[in-house]
Amino acid sequence: MNGFILWMLCCASWSLGADIFVSPDGDDAHAGTEEFPMRSVEAAVRKAGQGHYGKGCQIILADGIYHLEEPLLLRPVHSGLTIRAKNPHKAVLSGAQPFVADWKPFRDGIMRTSVPSGLEMDVLLVNGKPMHMARYPNVTPGERIFQGTARTRTIRNG
């Protein structure tokens, strides 16, 4: 009889949902408990879609930045899923591609670095602050808005 009651309690907790914990210091091979959190939000979403998590499942994010490697795929099985920060405003989901820059002085207080080949970007953040990106000499003739203008460089059409 005691085994039956334990089984009923387990089934009730599964149907109400479960918590999956994620931390930048975690490991996706972990169970997703608070003591052994997963590392990526994508892996936690996949886990939440597995049968026994049920409606009301929560993915709880520890403080930190979570760089998404792929889009989050939410399907009907994820109905009722909540993704939230453990501490409000302390967890960030980011689609940005981080890279380590080797900044070197250029001239007149200007710093420069190389970026990985093929990297496309429209915003450069350094320590969380947006930076002005260089436009010259990498100008595209005929494009005025995004390539900008300067007193030292004029683009003529025709």
Phi, psi and chi 1 to 4 in degrees:
 res  aa     phi    psi   chi1   chi2   chi3   chi4
   1 MET       -  -41.3 -174.4   67.4  152.0      -
   2 ASN   -61.9  -37.3  -72.3  -18.0      -      -
   3 GLY   -62.4  -38.2      -      -      -      -
   4 PHE   -65.0  -42.7  177.7   73.2      -      -
   5 ILE   -64.4  -42.7  -67.4  171.7      -      -
   6 LEU   -61.2  -42.6 -179.6   60.7      -      -
   7 TRP   -62.0  -42.4 -179.2   79.6      -      -
   8 MET   -64.1  -40.6  -69.3  -63.9  -68.3      -
   9 LEU   -64.9  -40.3  -71.6  172.3      -      -
  10 CYS   -63.4  -44.4  -72.6      -      -      -
  11 CYS   -63.2  -40.3  -72.3      -      -      -
  12 ALA   -65.1  -40.7      -      -      -      -
  13 SER   -68.6  -35.9   67.9      -      -      -
  14 TRP   -67.2  -37.6  -75.1  -16.4      -      -
  15 SER   -73.0  -25.0   65.3      -      -      -
  16 LEU   -82.8  -12.0  -66.2  174.2      -      -
  17 GLY   105.2  164.3      -      -      -      -
  18 ALA  -137.4  163.6      -      -      -      -
  19 ASP   -99.2  137.1  -65.8  -20.7      -      -
  20 ILE  -118.2  122.9  -59.7  171.5      -      -
  21 PHE   -97.9  140.8  -68.7   85.9      -      -
  22 VAL  -131.2  140.0 -177.3      -      -      -
  23 SER  -144.9  144.4  168.8      -      -      -
  24 PRO   -58.0  -21.6  -23.3   32.8      -      -
  25 ASP   -96.1    3.8  -60.6  -36.2      -      -
  26 GLY   -79.5 -167.0      -      -      -      -
  27 ASP  -145.6  130.3 -173.5  -37.8      -      -
  28 ASP   -64.9  -13.6  -75.1  -15.9      -      -
  29 ALA   -81.2  -11.5      -      -      -      -
  30 HIS   -72.2  166.3  -73.6  168.6      -      -
  31 ALA   -75.2  -18.3      -      -      -      -
  32 GLY    89.0   19.5      -      -      -      -
  33 THR   -81.9  170.8   62.8      -      -      -
  34 GLU   -63.9  -35.0 -166.3  163.9   10.8      -
  35 GLU   -76.7  -32.7  -63.7   79.2   24.7      -
  36 PHE  -128.9   75.6  -62.9  101.2      -      -
  37 PRO   -75.3  159.3   28.5  -34.4      -      -
  38 MET   -79.6  170.3  -59.6 -178.4   84.2      -
  39 ARG  -100.7  -39.6 -179.7  176.7 -179.9   83.6
  40 SER  -110.7  145.2   72.1      -      -      -
  41 VAL   -65.7  -37.6  177.9      -      -      -
  42 GLU   -59.1  -44.7  -63.2   94.9  -26.4      -
  43 ALA   -66.0  -37.6      -      -      -      -
  44 ALA   -66.2  -39.2      -      -      -      -
  45 VAL   -64.4  -43.2  166.8      -      -      -
  46 ARG   -60.0  -43.3  -76.4 -168.8  -64.2  -86.6
  47 LYS   -63.8  -41.3 -174.0  176.6 -172.8   82.5
  48 ALA   -62.7  -26.2      -      -      -      -
  49 GLY   -78.8   -7.1      -      -      -      -
  50 GLN   -77.4  148.1  -64.4  171.8   -7.2      -
  51 GLY   -44.6  -44.8      -      -      -      -
  52 HIS   -83.0   -0.2   66.3  -86.3      -      -
  53 TYR   -81.4  -33.5  -78.5   89.6      -      -
  54 GLY    67.7  179.4      -      -      -      -
  55 LYS   -69.8  147.2  -63.7 -156.8 -179.6  -70.0
  56 GLY    87.9    6.9      -      -      -      -
  57 CYS   -64.2  141.6  176.9      -      -      -
  58 GLN  -121.7  137.6  -66.8 -171.7   94.0      -
  59 ILE  -104.0  119.6  -65.5  175.0      -      -
  60 ILE  -110.4  119.8  -58.4  172.1      -      -
  61 LEU   -97.0  127.0  -53.5  176.0      -      -
  62 ALA   -71.4  167.2      -      -      -      -
  63 ASP   -57.7  138.8  -62.0   -3.8      -      -
  64 GLY   143.9 -178.7      -      -      -      -
  65 ILE  -107.2  130.7  -61.2  174.9      -      -
  66 TYR  -112.9  105.7  -62.7   87.2      -      -
  67 HIS   -83.1  114.3  -66.6  -78.9      -      -
  68 LEU   -75.0  124.6  -59.8  177.3      -      -
  69 GLU   -85.1  -19.7  -62.0  -67.1  -36.0      -
  70 GLU  -151.3  159.6   59.6 -168.5   55.3      -
  71 PRO   -63.0  147.7  -20.7   30.7      -      -
  72 LEU   -76.1  124.0  -66.5  178.0      -      -
  73 LEU   -99.1  105.3  178.2   60.0      -      -
  74 LEU  -106.0  125.0  -60.1  175.4      -      -
  75 ARG  -116.2  174.5  -58.9  171.8  -53.6 -180.0
  76 PRO   -53.8  -30.8  -28.7   35.6      -      -
  77 VAL   -63.4  -19.2   70.8      -      -      -
  78 HIS   -89.2    4.9  -66.5  105.0      -      -
  79 SER   -55.9  127.9  178.2      -      -      -
  80 GLY    92.0   -4.4      -      -      -      -
  81 LEU   -71.1  136.6  171.8   65.4      -      -
  82 THR  -118.8  132.5  -60.6      -      -      -
  83 ILE  -113.6  120.2  -58.4  173.6      -      -
  84 ARG  -143.7  159.5   68.8  173.7 -178.2   87.4
  85 ALA   -82.5  141.4      -      -      -      -
  86 LYS   -61.8  -43.9 -177.1  175.3 -179.0 -179.7
  87 ASN  -116.2  115.2  -61.3  -56.8      -      -
  88 PRO   -50.5  137.2  -26.5   34.7      -      -
  89 HIS    70.1   14.3  -48.7  -70.2      -      -
  90 LYS  -112.6   -5.2  -60.0  -71.8 -175.9  178.9
  91 ALA  -118.4  135.9      -      -      -      -
  92 VAL  -126.1  128.1  175.2      -      -      -
  93 LEU   -93.5  125.9  -66.2  178.3      -      -
  94 SER  -130.9  134.9  174.2      -      -      -
  95 GLY   -92.7    4.0      -      -      -      -
  96 ALA   -70.3  153.0      -      -      -      -
  97 GLN  -102.7  106.9  -63.0  177.0    0.5      -
  98 PRO   -74.7  146.9   25.4  -30.6      -      -
  99 PHE  -147.1  154.2   68.3   92.1      -      -
 100 VAL   -90.9  121.0  176.8      -      -      -
 101 ALA   -95.9  143.9      -      -      -      -
 102 ASP  -107.0   79.6 -177.0   22.8      -      -
 103 TRP   -68.6  136.9  -67.0  102.0      -      -
 104 LYS  -136.4  146.5  -64.7 -174.6  175.3  157.6
 105 PRO   -62.9  139.6  -16.9   27.3      -      -
 106 PHE  -106.4  -73.9  177.7   58.6      -      -
 107 ARG  -168.9  156.6   67.0  169.7 -169.9  -97.8
 108 ASP    50.2   41.0  -58.3  -35.4      -      -
 109 GLY    77.3    6.8      -      -      -      -
 110 ILE   -89.7  134.6  -62.1  171.1      -      -
 111 MET  -106.9  151.4  -58.3  -67.3  -73.2      -
 112 ARG  -141.9  159.7   70.3  176.4  172.4 -174.9
 113 THR  -155.0  164.0 -169.8      -      -      -
 114 SER   -96.2  153.3  -63.3      -      -      -
 115 VAL  -117.2  156.2  -63.5      -      -      -
 116 PRO   -57.1  142.2  -22.7   31.6      -      -
 117 SER   -59.4  135.9  177.0      -      -      -
 118 GLY    82.8   -2.6      -      -      -      -
 119 LEU   -73.0  124.6  179.5   66.3      -      -
 120 GLU  -104.8  134.0  -66.2 -177.0   26.5      -
 121 MET  -147.7  151.0   69.5  174.2   90.2      -
 122 ASP  -120.8   -7.2   56.4    1.9      -      -
 123 VAL  -142.8  138.0  175.1      -      -      -
 124 LEU  -117.4  120.8  174.7   64.3      -      -
 125 LEU  -109.4  132.9  -59.9  175.2      -      -
 126 VAL  -122.3  118.0  176.2      -      -      -
 127 ASN    52.8   38.7  -63.3  -32.6      -      -
 128 GLY    82.0   -0.1      -      -      -      -
 129 LYS  -108.7  134.2  -66.3  175.0   63.4  177.7
 130 PRO   -69.1  137.8   17.5  -22.4      -      -
 131 MET  -114.6  155.6  -63.6  -73.1  123.4      -
 132 HIS   -75.7  132.5  -64.7  -74.8      -      -
 133 MET   -97.0  144.7  -65.3 -165.5  -51.6      -
 134 ALA   -64.5  142.9      -      -      -      -
 135 ARG  -115.4  -25.6  -65.9 -173.1  175.1  126.2
 136 TYR  -119.5  142.2  -61.1  101.7      -      -
 137 PRO   -89.0    9.5   33.4  -35.4      -      -
 138 ASN   -84.0   54.6  -58.0  -30.7      -      -
 139 VAL   -90.4  146.5   66.3      -      -      -
 140 THR  -108.0  112.8  -57.7      -      -      -
 141 PRO   -55.5  137.3  -22.9   32.9      -      -
 142 GLY    92.7  -14.2      -      -      -      -
 143 GLU  -101.0  112.3  -69.6 -170.8   30.0      -
 144 ARG   -93.9  -41.0  -70.0 -179.2   40.5  113.0
 145 ILE   -72.0  -59.2  -63.5  173.0      -      -
 146 PHE   -80.8  -22.7  -67.3  111.3      -      -
 147 GLN   -87.7  -16.4  -66.5  -61.1  -32.1      -
 148 GLY    73.8 -178.3      -      -      -      -
 149 THR  -135.0  163.4   59.4      -      -      -
 150 ALA  -151.5  155.1      -      -      -      -
 151 ARG   -62.5  -28.9  -75.3 -178.2  -79.4  143.1
 152 THR   -88.5   -4.4   59.4      -      -      -
 153 ARG  -141.4  126.0  173.6   87.5  168.4  141.9
 154 THR  -123.6  134.2  -57.8      -      -      -
 155 ILE  -103.9  126.2  -59.0  170.7      -      -
 156 ARG  -110.7  135.1  -67.1 -168.0  179.6  150.5
 157 ASN   -92.9  112.2  -66.9  -30.2      -      -
 158 GLY    94.3      -      -      -      -      -
